[in-house]
Amino acid sequence: MNPEIRHDWSQDEVLALLDLPFNDLLYRAQETHRAHFDPNRVQVSTLLSIKTGACPEDCGYCSQSAHHETTLERERLLPLEEVLAAARAAKEQGATRFCMGAAWRNPTDRNLETVAEMVRGVKALGMETCVTLGMLDREQAQRLKAAGLDYYNHNLDTSPEFYGEVITTRTYQERLDTLDHVREAGLNVCSGGILGMGESRRDRASMLCQLANLPSHPESVPINLLVQVEGTPLYGVEKLDPLEFVRTIATARIMMPASYVRLSAGRQEMSDEMQVLCFFAGANSLFYGDRLLTTDNAETDRDLQLFRRLGLRMEQHVQTEKPPQGRACHRV
């Protein structure tokens, strides 16, 4: 096994990984995982929607889009104390990172300062901070860094080739530009995608290429399984084979060996056995708590029971430094 971190993957190479016999693929992923991480430790984050609904984007999967007829009610930006109360509760339940999401195309300067106050408040609790606010320009990314933000989430969602089937109000290049601004500001990058939107295996390979061939690998790579919401264009799309999801997790681990690979949306519909295979394939982070923005998540008690059954330990420390982008390194 070559533990070298690469940024020159081709789609054909990634497809060759995805096409491997299942046992061989998981074996390679587990070898890679053990070269960089404690295989029995998992990082836990909690996600809160701080501003819900009325988003001007038309993302085909999203219940918060103003373009779609869903039952979601629009909510204003949450007050600071309510956000801090949620962060304290998350910390008490074992989360080390608190993520805040707002349904904006891009934040206004006034809203950005409010979010900066939230970041400072959560940091004072001794937690890592992450926000997802839509597109950022260079100055906005620098302001969030100055406020103490650790991570910025901005998913690529899917491949450049399939992207237009899902979103028309924001270009793929605009997503890449935001990631450039975040990285240049010295923030950790959280970026991944959504599986099960009707994309092909080649699309999944292309998305992983985009992520792994960035100038530096995202420190966190969330892999979401589509949560179908009635009233959105993707409601009723054919569901993804669970083993194809596991294959994608394993391939992400091989391609981005020093990144945290996170199980994100869709865990409520995953069996314990499917999640176990994802952990074996190299997933070592997850969103914790009964709610992810506007959709249900696996219950906390269920997660704790699964951790005990598997002998998994939750990370207890806060790691905010960027991981080395060189050869094999062990991080816990």
N, C-alpha and C positions, 0 to 999 in steps of 0.2 A: 504494500500500500504506500502511495506517495502522499505524505501529509502536507505537501506544499499548497499554499493558498494561491489560487489562480484567478485571473480576470480575463481569460481569453477562451471561454467555453464556446463551442459551436452547438447549434441545435442538433446536429446529427450525433454528437457525443452524448448530449443529454438524452436524446431518444434511445440511444444504445443502453444507457443506464436504466431508463424506465422499462425497457424491453427485457431486462435480465430476468432469469428465473427468480421468483419471489424470495426464496431462501438465500440465494446468492446476493441479491440486492440488500436485504436486511443485514446479512453478515458484513458486507462492506460498510454499511452505514453504522453498524454497532462498533466496528473497529475504529472508524473515524471519530465517532462520538467519544469513545474511551481515550483516544489520544489527546483530547482537548478538554474534556469535562469529567467530573465525577458522575458516573452513570446512574447513581442512586439519589441524586439531588435535583430538585425542581425549583425554578424561580416562579413566584406567584405575583400576579398583578391584579388590581381591581380597576374597573372602568366605570366612570360615571358620565352620564349625559348632562352637561351643564347648560345647554341650550338646545331645545328639541323642536324639530319640525320647521316647515316653511322654507326649506332649502331651495334656492333657485336652480340647482343642478338637476339633471334628469337621469341620474344613475338608475338603471333598470332594476336593480336589486333592492333599492332603498325605500323604506317606509316614510322617511322624512322629506322626500322630494315633494315640492309643491306641484309637480306635474302629475302626481299619481293620486288616485282616489282610494285612500286608506282610512282606517278609523283613528289614526294617530292624531292627538290633539296638539296644537302648537303651544309651546311654553316659552316664557321669557328666560333670559339668562338668570341662573340661580344666584341668590345672594351669597356673599362670601362665607358667612357663618354656617349656612347649610352645607356648603361644599366641604368645609373643614370638619364638620360633624361626621360626614360620610367618610372622610379620610381617616379620622380617628377610629371609626368602627372597622374600617378595612385593616388598619394596622393591628387592632386587637385580635382580628381573625387570622393574622399571619401574613398579610400582604406586605411586600417590601417596596412596591412601586404603585403609585396612584396615578391613574390616567384619566384625563378629562377631555371630553369630546363636545364640540359645538357644531351645529348644522349650519355652517356658513360656506359660501363660495370662497371668501377670504375675509379676514377680520378687519374691521375699521380700527383706526388708531385708538379711539376711545375704548372699544371693546378689548383691544389688545392689552391696554393698561389694566383693565379689570382682571383679565386672565393672569397678568403678571402678578397682581396682588394675591391671587389664588395660589400661584406657583410658590411665592415667597412663604405663604402661610403653611402649605403642605410641607415644604422643605424644613420649616421650623419644627415640624413634628418628627423629623428624622426619617422621612421617606424619600425615595426617588420620585421624580415627577416626570410626567409625559403628557403632552397635549396633542390633539388633532383638531385643527381649526380651518382646514382647507388650504388654499394656496397662500404662500408667503412671499414677500419680496425680500431682498437682501437685508434691508434695514430692520424689518420686522423680526427676522430670524436673529439678528444681533441683539435686539431689545429683549427677546425671550431668553437669550443666553445670559445677558446681564442680570436678568431677574433670578437666575439660578436654575433655569430649566435644564433637565438632564437629557430627555429624549423628545424627539418630534416624530409623530406618526403621519405618514402620507403614503398610502398604498398605491402600487401600480395597478392593482386589481386583476389584470389579465395581460395577455400578449398585445403588442402593438397591432397585430393583424386582426385580432378579434375585438379590440377595444371599441371600435365604432358600432358594434352590435349592441353594446351595453350603455355607452355614454356618448352624447353628442355636444354637450354644453362646455366641455373642457377637453383640451387636446392632451394626448400622451406626452408631448414635449413639455407642456406646462407642468405636468407632474414631475418630470425629470428636472425641470428648472427649479422647482421648489426644493427637491432633494439636494440640488447643488447649493442653494442658499443655506439650507440647514447644515450641510456638511462644512461649508466655508465658515460658518459662524462657530464651529467647534462643538456643535451639538451631536449627540448620538442619534443615529438614524434608525427609525423603526419603519420598515416597509416590507410588504408582502403582497398577498393576493387572495382572491376568492375562487374556489373551485366549485364546479357543479352548476355553472351558468349556461351550459350548452356548448362549452368550448371543446376542442379536440385535444388529444394527447400532445400533438405538435404545439398547440397553443400553450399548454402547460409547460412544455420544454422551453418555448420561446420566452415565457414570463420568467422562468428561473434563470435563463441566460441574461435577461435584462438586469436582474437583481445581482447575480454573481459577477457580472462584468462591469458594474459600477466602479469608480476609482477606488473605493474601499467597500467591503461588504457591509450591509446594514448590521448594526449591532444586535438588533432584534428583527426576526423575520416571522410575522404572524401569517399563518396559513388558515384561512377561513373556509368553512363549508357553507355554501349558500343556505340561508334560512329563508324559505319561501314565504312571502307575506302577501296575503290576498289584496288585490288592487294594484300590485306592481306588475310591470311587463313580464318579469321572469317567474311569476307565480304559475305553477303547473309544468315547468320545464322538467324533462326527464332527470331523475335523481342519479347522482354519481355512484358508481360501484365503490363500496367502502374500501376495497383493497387498492383501488386506483388512488384514493386519497392517501393511504398509507405509503404507496409507492412514491408519491410526490413528496411526502415528508422525508422519506429516506434519501431521495435524490437531492433535496434541499440540504440535508445534513452533509452529504458527500461534497457538494459544490461549495458550501459556505461553512466549513468545519468549525470555525471559531465563533460563529454567530449563535445566539439563542434562537431556537426554532420554536415558535409558540403555537399551541392549539388555541384557536380563538373562537369565532362564532360557529355555531352548529353543534357544539358539544352536547347539548341537551338531547339531540337525536342520535348520538353515538352510544353504542353499547359499551359496557366496561371493557369487553374483549377488544373492541376496535381501538379504544384509547390505549389499552395496554400495548397493542401492536405499534401504535404511534410512538409511545415512549421507547419501545425497543428500537424503532427506526430512527431515533435521534431527537424527538421532541423533548425539550427540557424546560419548557415554560408554558404557562397557561393563564388565562383570565379566570379569576376566582370570584364567586359571588353569584347571586341568583338572577342578575340582570346585566345585559350588555347593551348599553345605550337604550334601544327600544325593544329588544327581543330577549326572550328568556334564555337563561344559561343553566348549566348543570347546578344542582343544589350543592351548597357548601358541605353539608354533612355527607353527601354521596362522595364528594371529592376526598374528604378526610378519610372516609372508610376505605376508598380505593388506595390511597397513599399507604395506609397501614397494611393492607393486604399485599402490596407490592414491596414494602420496605423502603418507600421513597421518603426522603426528608426534604422539607421546605427550606430554602435558603433563609438564613436569619440575618444576614448582613446586607448592607447597601453598597452596591458596586456601581460607581458613576463614571469611572475612567473608561476611555475607549480601550477595547481589547487589542493586543498586538496583532498586526496583519502579516505575520511572518510564518515561520514553520511551527510545528506542533507546540502548543502551550497548554498547560493544565490550569483550568479555572474552576473554582468552586463557589 
